[in-house]
């Protein structure tokens, strides 16, 4: 599996990555950055949907953990990150929240949280976005959801909406 605590403190230079600055530059080059409110997709290796990044000499680190550490601070041992957008490949630090393991489990879509949009609404959102080029934040306001939910619907994430009409 991957390491996730105090990632930068354990970094050691290698032939390919000679400094922390090189590591940081390489990391962000693998991210499809968009607006601050949209998901920033990890464009490299995934493990169970989560981005992974090689940090010498420790091996793989969770990409979202490193993004959070680079932006804010080290993740405390008792906490983990929850993807508020429900997109495991997202590394946008604004979409990540420190929570306890119990809270993360309770928030999980598997735990029974209900989607906020119907399949019919999701289809209408995808159509308007594709044909009318309506901005995601405008669609979010219209449907009373967060822009991240609209992003998930457009990407086709099933957890963003109910599967029944």
C-alpha positions in Angstrom: 0.0 0.0 0.0 1.1 3.6 0.2 2.5 5.9 2.9 0.5 8.9 3.9 1.9 10.7 6.9 4.5 13.5 6.7 5.4 12.5 3.1 7.9 15.3 2.4 9.8 14.8 5.6 10.8 11.3 4.4 11.7 12.3 0.9 15.3 11.5 -0.2 16.8 12.8 -3.5 17.1 10.4 -6.4 18.5 10.5 -9.9 15.1 11.5 -11.3 14.0 13.8 -8.4 16.9 15.7 -7.0 15.1 18.1 -4.7 11.8 18.7 -2.9 11.2 21.4 -5.5 11.6 18.9 -8.3 9.2 16.5 -6.5 6.6 19.3 -6.1 6.9 20.4 -9.7 6.6 16.8 -10.9 3.6 16.2 -8.7 1.6 19.2 -9.9 2.5 18.4 -13.5 0.3 15.3 -13.2 -2.7 17.2 -12.1 -5.4 18.6 -14.5 -6.0 21.9 -12.6 -9.2 23.7 -13.3 -11.1 26.4 -11.4 -10.7 26.4 -7.6 -14.2 24.9 -7.3 -13.9 22.1 -9.8 -12.2 18.7 -9.3 -8.5 18.6 -10.1 -8.1 15.1 -11.7 -5.0 13.1 -11.1 -3.7 12.0 -14.5 -1.3 9.2 -13.5 -1.6 5.9 -11.8 -4.7 5.0 -9.8 -5.2 2.4 -7.0 -8.9 1.7 -6.4 -9.7 5.1 -7.9 -7.2 7.1 -5.8 -4.2 8.7 -7.3 -0.8 7.4 -6.3 2.6 9.1 -6.6 6.1 7.7 -6.2 8.1 9.5 -3.5 11.7 8.3 -3.2 12.7 6.2 -1.3 9.4 5.4 0.5 7.4 4.3 -2.5 3.8 5.2 -3.2 1.9 8.0 -1.5 -1.7 8.9 -1.9 -1.8 11.8 -4.3 -4.6 13.6 -2.4 -2.6 13.3 0.8 0.4 14.9 -0.8 -1.7 17.6 -2.4 -3.2 18.4 1.1 0.3 18.4 2.7 1.7 20.6 0.1 -1.1 23.1 0.4 -1.9 23.1 4.1 0.0 20.9 6.5 0.8 17.3 7.5 -2.2 15.1 8.2 -2.4 14.3 11.9 -2.1 10.5 12.7 -5.6 10.3 14.1 -7.2 11.8 11.0 -7.7 11.1 7.3 -9.0 13.0 4.3 -12.5 12.8 3.1 -13.2 13.7 -0.6 -16.1 16.2 -0.3 -16.7 15.8 -4.0 -16.8 12.0 -3.8 -14.3 11.8 -6.6 -11.4 9.6 -5.5 -9.1 10.8 -8.3 -9.6 14.5 -7.3 -6.5 16.1 -5.6 -8.0 19.6 -5.2 -7.1 20.5 -1.6 -10.4 22.5 -1.3 -12.3 19.3 -1.9 -10.5 17.5 1.0 -11.5 17.7 4.6 -9.7 16.2 7.7 -12.0 13.8 9.5 -11.8 10.8 11.8 -12.0 7.4 10.3 -15.6 7.0 11.8 -16.8 10.2 10.2 -15.3 9.2 6.9 -17.1 5.9 7.0 -20.4 7.6 7.9 -20.0 10.0 5.0 -19.3 7.2 2.5 -21.8 6.7 -0.2 -21.9 3.1 0.7 -23.1 4.0 4.2 -26.5 4.9 2.8 -26.2 8.6 2.1 -28.8 9.4 -0.5 -28.0 11.1 -3.8 -29.3 14.6 -4.1 -30.4 14.4 -7.8 -32.6 12.0 -9.7 -31.4 10.2 -12.8 -33.7 12.4 -14.9 -32.2 15.5 -13.4 -28.7 14.2 -14.1 -29.6 13.5 -17.7 -30.9 17.1 -18.1 -27.8 18.5 -16.5 -25.5 16.6 -18.9 -27.6 17.7 -21.9 -27.6 21.3 -20.9 -23.9 21.3 -20.2 -23.0 19.6 -23.5 -25.4 21.4 -25.8 -25.9 24.8 -24.2 -22.5 25.1 -22.6 -24.2 26.2 -19.3 -21.5 26.8 -16.6 -21.3 24.2 -13.8 -21.9 26.8 -11.1 -25.0 28.0 -12.8 -26.4 24.5 -13.0 -25.5 24.0 -9.3 -27.5 27.0 -8.3 -30.5 25.9 -10.4 -30.6 22.4 -8.9 -29.6 23.5 -5.3 -26.4 21.4 -5.1 -22.7 22.1 -5.0 -20.7 22.6 -8.1 -18.8 19.4 -7.3 -22.0 17.4 -7.5 -22.6 18.9 -11.0 -19.0 18.0 -11.9 -19.6 14.4 -10.8 -22.8 14.2 -12.8 -21.1 15.4 -15.9 -18.3 12.9 -15.4 -20.9 10.2 -15.0 -20.2 9.3 -11.4 -23.2 7.2 -10.4 -23.0 8.2 -6.7 -24.0 11.8 -7.7 -27.5 10.9 -8.5 -30.2 8.2 -8.0 -30.2 5.5 -10.6 -34.1 5.3 -10.9 -36.2 7.9 -12.7 
